[in-house]
Amino acid sequence: MSLHDDAELVLKAYDSQDELRRLYLDHLAAHPDGMWKACSAGHLTASALVIDPAGGRVLLTLHRKLRMWLQMGGHCEPGDSTLAAAALREAGEESGIEGLSLLPGGPVLLDRHRIPAPCHWHLDVQYAAIAPPGAVEVISDESLDLRWFAYDEVAEVGDASVVALTAAARERAGV
């Protein structure tokens, strides 16, 4: 099964945000290359918010280019077999944490946001990843900083999409 096929299955099974979910599915139907950065109409991306339920905190990265506190994530790559695998790969690469595991149940949220041309849109499929006990983060080349924030601090540093993702991840995790 191709990554494109997996994305369609994941989105068809996602039972929330119906209008946005439909937009993602329509995009994939219209663009066979809709999973890849080269798609000038926009493309799907995969991200994961790293959470530490025992510590009551989330790990955010200060994105090098955007200079914003965000969850880990980015473009799908040819070696990614599924959207979930892409999100987990990105979370591991950008956090440096080994042993992350995605919360069960698929994506926790979808977020469509503008990016500079030539691509114009990211159609982000957002997951949540649990950090193992004693996890130690390591800043990657993509980050200016990497920092844990208590749940109630996220609104002070993150934009509305990060706040919404944190709330959705906490709800899914039951914390």
MIBATI-608217 format. One line per field, with one value per residue (C-alpha): z, y, x; residue number from 1. Coordinates in Angstrom, 3 decimals. Layout:
! MIBATI-608217
up	c(Z,...)
north	c(Y,...)
east	c(X,...)
resi	c(NUM,...)
END
This chain:
! MIBATI-608217
up	c(0.000,-0.869,1.580,-0.436,0.048,3.765,4.125,2.454,4.799,7.871,6.871,6.008,9.481,11.258,12.856,13.586,11.821,8.912,6.698,7.024,6.660,3.404,2.146,2.792,0.994,-1.946,-2.123,-2.278,-4.931,-7.096,-6.536,-6.852,-5.593,-2.659,-0.090,-1.275,-0.805,-4.593,-4.888,-5.559,-4.527,-1.011,0.597,3.617,6.486,9.648,13.141,16.715,19.987,22.485,25.867,29.286,31.140,34.387,34.353,33.108,30.256,26.502,24.502,21.943,19.444,18.582,14.825,13.147,10.129,11.616,15.029,16.696,19.399,17.633,17.910,16.085,12.487,8.839,5.374,4.494,2.981,0.448,3.184,5.295,5.010,6.859,8.102,11.651,10.830,9.345,12.467,14.757,12.651,12.736,16.506,17.096,14.759,16.116,19.814,19.942,22.252,21.736,22.527,21.697,21.064,19.429,21.364,19.922,17.885,14.983,14.530,17.320,15.106,11.598,10.956,7.585,7.521,4.961,4.161,1.820,-1.920,-3.912,-1.866,-0.231,2.153,4.711,5.459,8.746,10.232,13.931,16.335,19.961,21.130,24.681,25.990,27.943,31.615,31.955,28.349,27.478,24.583,22.152,19.963,16.236,13.421,12.710,16.110,17.821,21.150,22.588,25.867,28.096,29.002,31.618,30.030,31.358,29.918,26.301,25.685,26.694,24.057,21.354,18.794,18.704,16.727,19.338,22.146,20.364,19.705,23.356,24.501,22.027,23.002,26.709,26.114,24.106,26.789,29.607,31.438)
north	c(0.000,3.456,6.328,8.103,5.094,4.967,8.679,8.167,5.269,7.242,10.246,8.150,6.582,9.924,10.776,14.470,17.824,16.659,19.724,19.742,15.957,16.219,18.973,16.697,13.775,15.998,17.241,13.696,12.732,15.701,15.408,12.043,13.879,15.437,13.693,15.322,18.715,19.088,19.402,23.124,23.056,22.051,18.734,16.592,16.715,14.628,15.883,14.658,16.516,14.836,14.580,13.462,12.601,11.768,15.161,17.093,18.646,18.785,19.158,21.963,22.989,26.565,26.141,27.461,29.042,30.078,31.112,29.735,27.118,24.112,20.363,18.118,17.404,17.926,16.494,12.899,11.046,8.197,5.725,6.461,3.564,5.313,8.766,7.487,6.300,9.717,11.499,9.170,9.551,13.353,13.342,11.162,13.116,16.529,15.622,13.226,11.026,7.295,5.039,7.406,5.739,7.211,7.331,4.756,5.798,7.587,11.348,13.629,16.681,18.105,21.573,23.341,26.359,28.674,28.454,30.581,29.888,27.795,25.265,27.561,25.014,22.384,19.946,18.642,15.336,15.626,12.783,12.648,10.732,9.599,10.154,7.209,7.719,9.523,10.748,13.109,15.509,16.549,19.659,18.940,21.168,22.126,23.761,26.861,25.428,22.471,22.821,21.149,23.271,22.540,22.126,25.489,27.259,26.247,29.134,31.574,30.349,28.521,29.729,28.635,25.476,24.276,25.062,23.106,20.170,20.112,20.034,17.266,15.198,15.563,14.497,11.447,10.552,11.115,13.643)
east	c(0.000,1.306,1.607,-1.107,-3.433,-2.643,-3.446,-6.813,-7.638,-6.536,-8.621,-11.691,-11.497,-10.953,-14.300,-13.939,-13.473,-15.658,-15.216,-11.437,-11.263,-13.249,-10.904,-7.897,-9.561,-10.537,-6.945,-5.600,-8.161,-7.158,-3.401,-1.643,1.475,-0.422,1.772,4.978,6.600,6.818,3.022,2.569,-1.112,-0.050,0.702,-0.005,2.449,2.658,3.369,3.307,3.054,5.381,3.687,4.838,1.619,3.420,5.157,2.106,4.048,4.635,7.832,7.895,10.523,11.416,11.321,14.460,12.727,9.383,10.737,7.607,7.107,5.560,5.100,7.564,6.661,7.256,7.224,6.586,9.524,9.633,10.660,7.564,5.119,2.279,1.297,1.716,5.247,6.062,4.785,6.744,9.909,9.637,9.023,12.074,14.337,13.373,13.204,16.139,14.050,14.252,11.316,8.462,5.116,2.042,-1.202,-3.588,-6.593,-4.920,-4.624,-5.810,-6.364,-6.058,-4.657,-4.463,-2.163,-0.591,3.088,5.184,5.111,5.648,3.637,1.071,-0.545,0.369,-2.426,-1.085,-2.206,-1.431,-0.706,0.413,3.481,4.173,7.698,9.099,10.045,13.377,13.321,16.142,15.629,18.377,18.086,18.223,19.482,15.860,15.409,16.675,15.557,13.690,11.847,9.282,6.248,3.599,0.182,-0.970,2.101,1.437,-0.985,1.749,4.219,2.264,-0.228,-3.875,-3.071,-0.546,-2.994,-5.746,-3.406,-2.336,-5.977,-6.838,-3.777,-4.555,-8.130,-7.014,-4.442,-6.912,-4.738)
resi	c(1,2,3,4,5,6,7,8,9,10,11,12,13,14,15,16,17,18,19,20,21,22,23,24,25,26,27,28,29,30,31,32,33,34,35,36,37,38,39,40,41,42,43,44,45,46,47,48,49,50,51,52,53,54,55,56,57,58,59,60,61,62,63,64,65,66,67,68,69,70,71,72,73,74,75,76,77,78,79,80,81,82,83,84,85,86,87,88,89,90,91,92,93,94,95,96,97,98,99,100,101,102,103,104,105,106,107,108,109,110,111,112,113,114,115,116,117,118,119,120,121,122,123,124,125,126,127,128,129,130,131,132,133,134,135,136,137,138,139,140,141,142,143,144,145,146,147,148,149,150,151,152,153,154,155,156,157,158,159,160,161,162,163,164,165,166,167,168,169,170,171,172,173,174,175)
END
